[in-house]
């Protein structure tokens, strides 16, 4: 389960970055993205999917979280 840095880009989209793999891509969708909860299946614009157990309350970005490949 890699540590993933998530930050907000200037255009408001979330950026998903894995330093050890030097992988960087925008988040296309998040399964649960509400005021109360954030997480579940996360799809990137490159088509890959990752998973994190939903977090309540949602995290503030930038943050580093542990994801697993979906």
C-alpha positions in Angstrom: 0.0 0.0 0.0 1.9 3.1 -1.2 1.7 6.5 0.5 0.0 8.9 -1.8 0.3 12.7 -1.7 -2.9 14.4 -2.7 -3.0 18.2 -3.3 -5.3 20.6 -5.0 -4.1 22.0 -8.3 -4.5 25.6 -9.4 -7.5 24.6 -11.5 -9.3 23.0 -8.4 -8.7 19.4 -9.5 -7.0 16.9 -7.1 -3.6 15.6 -8.0 -2.6 12.1 -7.0 1.2 11.6 -6.6 3.2 8.4 -5.7 6.8 9.5 -5.1 8.4 6.0 -5.1 6.9 5.3 -8.6 7.1 9.0 -9.7 3.5 8.6 -10.8 1.4 11.8 -11.0 -2.1 12.1 -12.4 -5.3 13.9 -11.7 -8.2 12.3 -9.9 -11.2 11.8 -12.3 -13.7 10.6 -9.7 -14.1 9.6 -6.1 -16.7 7.1 -5.0 -17.7 9.1 -1.9 -17.0 12.8 -1.9 -19.5 14.5 0.5 -19.2 16.9 3.4 -19.3 13.9 5.8 -17.1 11.4 4.0 -14.3 11.1 1.4 -12.9 7.9 -0.1 -13.8 4.5 -1.6 -12.7 3.8 -5.2 -10.7 6.6 -6.7 -10.4 6.7 -10.5 -7.5 8.6 -12.2 -7.5 10.2 -15.6 -5.1 7.5 -16.8 -7.8 4.9 -16.2 -6.2 3.3 -13.1 -8.3 2.8 -10.0 -7.2 2.9 -6.4 -9.0 2.3 -3.1 -9.0 3.9 0.4 -11.5 3.2 3.2 -13.8 6.2 3.4 -12.5 8.8 5.8 -14.9 10.8 8.1 -14.6 13.7 8.3 -13.0 14.3 4.9 -9.3 15.2 5.0 -7.9 18.6 4.2 -5.6 18.8 1.2 -2.6 18.6 0.8 -2.3 15.3 2.7 -0.6 12.0 2.5 -2.8 8.8 2.7 -2.2 5.1 2.2 -4.0 3.6 -0.9 -4.2 0.2 -2.4 -4.7 -0.8 -6.1 -8.3 -1.5 -6.8 
